[in-house]
Amino acid sequence: MNSIASVTLEVADLPAAERFYTASGLGAHVDLRATDAPSTGFRGFSLSLTVSQPADVRHVVDAALAAGATSLKPATKSFWGYGGVFRAPDGTVWKVATSAKKDTGPATGRIDAFVLLLGATDVAETRKFYVEQGLTVAKSFGRKYVEFAAGESPVKLALYGRRALAKDVGVPVDGEGSHRIVLGGAGAFTDPDGFAWESASVSAAS
C-alpha cells in the first residue's frame, strides 16, 4: 500500500522557516527546503493536527502565534468541537482541532493525528488517481471528502473540495503558482491538481 512517508514544505526564506518551526514545535511534522518558485494566495492545502482536548489546541496555537504565525480563526468552541487555524510565516495554513469541548486536564502536548488535506478541483477524479497509485480509501463521502488509509505512515492524506477547504480554514479560494509542498512516497508523480510526489529516498536526502 502506498502512503505518505514525508511532507516537505518549500519556503522562500529557509533560515526564517527553520527558526519558526523549531520555536513553534511544528518542525517535528515537516521537512523544509528552499525554493524561489512564485506562489500567491491559497496554495490548495492545509495541514491539520488532531488533539485530545481544547487545552492542547490552545497549547499548539499559542506556541505558533508566539513564534510568528498569523491567526486565521482564533481557537474557539463550535458545534463539532474546538479548534483554531493559523498561517505560518512561510504561508502554510495549519488547523488544530479536537472533537472534545471540555478539558479533562492540563495540556499534554500530544498530537493524536497529522492530516494533509488537499483541495481537489474534482474529488472523485483525484480519488481515482490516488487509488491507481496504490493508496487505499478508508472513508469516502461521495464527491465531497475522501480519506486514505495511512498504514504505518505518520501522515494521513485526505481530499476535500478546494473551495470548501478554503472556506473551512478562512482564506479566499484564489491562488496560483507553486503549491510549495512535496510529498515523499513510493514513487514520483503529480496528481490532477498539481501536487507533486517524489521518491521517499529523494525526500530523505534533501
Secondary structure per residue as TSV (DSSP state, phi and psi in degrees):
chain	resnum	aa	ss	phi	psi
A	1	M	-	360.0	129.9
A	2	N	-	-77.1	152.2
A	3	S	-	-163.8	172.4
A	4	I	-	-81.5	123.8
A	5	A	-	-94.4	-26.0
A	6	S	E	-159.6	155.6
A	7	V	E	-122.4	119.1
A	8	T	E	-112.7	123.1
A	9	L	E	-93.2	131.6
A	10	E	E	-96.6	125.7
A	11	V	E	-127.2	150.5
A	12	A	S	-76.5	-34.3
A	13	D	-	-122.1	92.6
A	14	L	H	-63.4	-47.1
A	15	P	H	-58.4	-41.5
A	16	A	H	-65.7	-40.6
A	17	A	H	-65.4	-40.5
A	18	E	H	-62.2	-39.5
A	19	R	H	-64.2	-44.8
A	20	F	H	-63.9	-49.1
A	21	Y	H	-69.4	-26.9
A	22	T	H	-73.1	-47.5
A	23	A	H	-66.7	-35.6
A	24	S	H	-82.1	-18.3
A	25	G	S	85.3	-0.2
A	26	L	G	-82.1	-11.2
A	27	G	G	-63.6	-17.3
A	28	A	G	-69.2	-16.9
A	29	H	T	-100.2	-17.9
A	30	V	-	-136.5	156.6
A	31	D	E	-101.8	160.4
A	32	L	E	-129.0	146.4
A	33	R	E	-154.0	155.7
A	34	A	E	-79.3	149.0
A	35	T	-	-150.9	154.4
A	36	D	-	-117.6	14.8
A	37	A	-	-66.3	130.4
A	38	P	-	-66.0	144.1
A	39	S	E	-155.3	127.9
A	40	T	E	-132.9	148.5
A	41	G	E	69.1	-154.8
A	42	F	-	-69.0	129.6
A	43	R	-	-90.0	3.0
A	44	G	S	85.8	10.2
A	45	F	E	-150.6	163.9
A	46	S	E	-141.1	153.4
A	47	L	E	-106.2	130.2
A	48	S	E	-123.7	131.7
A	49	L	E	-111.0	126.6
A	50	T	E	-102.3	129.4
A	51	V	-	-125.8	177.5
A	52	S	S	-91.1	-21.4
A	53	Q	S	-157.6	163.0
A	54	P	H	-54.6	-36.2
A	55	A	H	-60.0	-35.3
A	56	D	H	-74.0	-33.6
A	57	V	H	-59.7	-50.6
A	58	R	H	-62.7	-37.0
A	59	H	H	-59.7	-48.1
A	60	V	H	-70.0	-47.8
A	61	V	H	-63.1	-45.4
A	62	D	H	-62.4	-39.2
A	63	A	H	-65.2	-40.3
A	64	A	H	-67.3	-43.6
A	65	L	H	-64.9	-39.0
A	66	A	H	-65.4	-28.7
A	67	A	T	-85.8	-5.9
A	68	G	T	122.1	4.2
A	69	A	-	-72.2	162.5
A	70	T	E	-112.3	130.6
A	71	S	E	-72.5	131.6
A	72	L	E	-104.1	-39.9
A	73	K	E	-139.4	112.9
A	74	P	E	-57.9	148.7
A	75	A	E	-61.9	121.3
A	76	T	E	-157.0	165.4
A	77	K	E	-80.8	145.0
A	78	S	E	-139.9	-178.8
A	79	F	T	-66.2	-23.6
A	80	W	T	-96.6	-9.2
A	81	G	E	154.1	-124.8
A	82	Y	E	-151.7	134.9
A	83	G	E	-171.4	170.8
A	84	G	E	-151.2	159.9
A	85	V	E	-132.0	139.4
A	86	F	E	-142.7	161.7
A	87	R	E	-111.9	125.6
A	88	A	-	-68.7	159.1
A	89	P	T	-56.7	-26.6
A	90	D	T	-80.3	-6.0
A	91	G	S	104.9	-9.3
A	92	T	-	-70.4	133.7
A	93	V	E	-93.1	127.6
A	94	W	E	-119.0	141.3
A	95	K	E	-123.4	137.3
A	96	V	E	-124.2	127.5
A	97	A	E	-150.0	160.6
A	98	T	E	-144.4	151.0
A	99	S	S	-81.8	-12.7
A	100	A	-	-79.3	145.5
A	101	K	S	-108.3	-9.1
A	102	K	S	-133.1	148.1
A	103	D	-	-78.1	145.9
A	104	T	S	-110.3	1.0
A	105	G	S	172.1	-174.0
A	106	P	S	-69.5	162.6
A	107	A	-	-58.7	137.8
A	108	T	-	-99.8	-22.3
A	109	G	-	79.3	3.3
A	110	R	-	-85.0	138.5
A	111	I	-	-105.4	123.8
A	112	D	-	-84.1	-32.8
A	113	A	E	-155.7	147.0
A	114	F	E	-121.8	117.4
A	115	V	E	-121.7	131.2
A	116	L	E	-99.1	117.0
A	117	L	E	-102.6	117.7
A	118	L	E	-98.6	131.5
A	119	G	E	-84.1	109.7
A	120	A	E	-98.0	142.1
A	121	T	S	-67.8	-40.6
A	122	D	S	-134.9	101.3
A	123	V	H	-58.9	-41.5
A	124	A	H	-64.9	-41.5
A	125	E	H	-65.5	-43.8
A	126	T	H	-69.3	-36.4
A	127	R	H	-57.8	-48.5
A	128	K	H	-57.9	-42.6
A	129	F	H	-60.2	-47.2
A	130	Y	H	-68.8	-33.9
A	131	V	H	-62.4	-39.7
A	132	E	H	-65.9	-23.0
A	133	Q	T	-86.4	-0.3
A	134	G	T	102.3	6.8
A	135	L	-	-84.1	151.0
A	136	T	-	-110.5	128.6
A	137	V	E	-72.3	129.0
A	138	A	E	-101.8	-38.7
A	139	K	E	-142.2	145.8
A	140	S	E	-149.6	130.9
A	141	F	E	-121.9	75.9
A	142	G	T	57.7	-132.1
A	143	R	T	-96.6	14.8
A	144	K	T	-101.2	-41.0
A	145	Y	E	-153.4	137.2
A	146	V	E	-137.4	136.2
A	147	E	E	-124.1	132.6
A	148	F	E	-99.7	151.7
A	149	A	-	-65.8	134.6
A	150	A	-	-86.9	-21.0
A	151	G	T	61.5	-127.9
A	152	E	T	-93.4	3.9
A	153	S	-	-70.5	144.8
A	154	P	S	-78.9	-5.4
A	155	V	-	-120.3	129.7
A	156	K	E	-99.8	133.9
A	157	L	E	-100.6	134.6
A	158	A	E	-139.1	153.9
A	159	L	E	-116.5	140.8
A	160	Y	E	-143.1	152.8
A	161	G	E	-59.8	139.3
A	162	R	H	-57.4	-46.0
A	163	R	H	-64.3	-42.4
A	164	A	H	-64.7	-38.2
A	165	L	H	-66.7	-43.5
A	166	A	H	-60.2	-41.9
A	167	K	H	-64.3	-41.0
A	168	D	H	-62.3	-37.8
A	169	V	H	-95.4	-1.9
A	170	G	T	80.8	36.8
A	171	V	-	-129.6	156.2
A	172	P	-	-63.0	147.1
A	173	V	S	-74.2	-22.6
A	174	D	-	-68.1	142.3
A	175	G	E	-178.7	152.4
A	176	E	E	-151.7	167.3
A	177	G	E	92.5	-157.9
A	178	S	-	-66.8	140.7
A	179	H	-	-70.0	-23.6
A	180	R	-	58.5	39.8
A	181	I	E	-148.1	139.0
A	182	V	E	-131.4	134.5
A	183	L	E	-105.0	134.2
A	184	G	E	-94.2	133.4
A	185	G	E	-155.9	-151.1
A	186	A	S	-79.7	-13.0
A	187	G	S	-164.1	176.8
A	188	A	-	-103.7	127.5
A	189	F	E	-165.5	170.1
A	190	T	E	-126.8	130.4
A	191	D	-	-80.3	174.6
A	192	P	T	-59.9	-20.3
A	193	D	T	-101.0	8.3
A	194	G	-	89.3	8.4
A	195	F	-	-79.3	128.4
A	196	A	E	-98.0	139.6
A	197	W	E	-114.9	150.0
A	198	E	E	-138.1	165.1
A	199	S	E	-57.5	136.3
A	200	A	H	-58.4	-29.4
A	201	S	H	-67.4	-33.0
A	202	V	H	-69.8	-43.2
A	203	S	H	-61.3	-40.9
A	204	A	H	-66.2	-29.8
A	205	A	H	-86.0	-16.5
A	206	S	-	-84.3	360.0
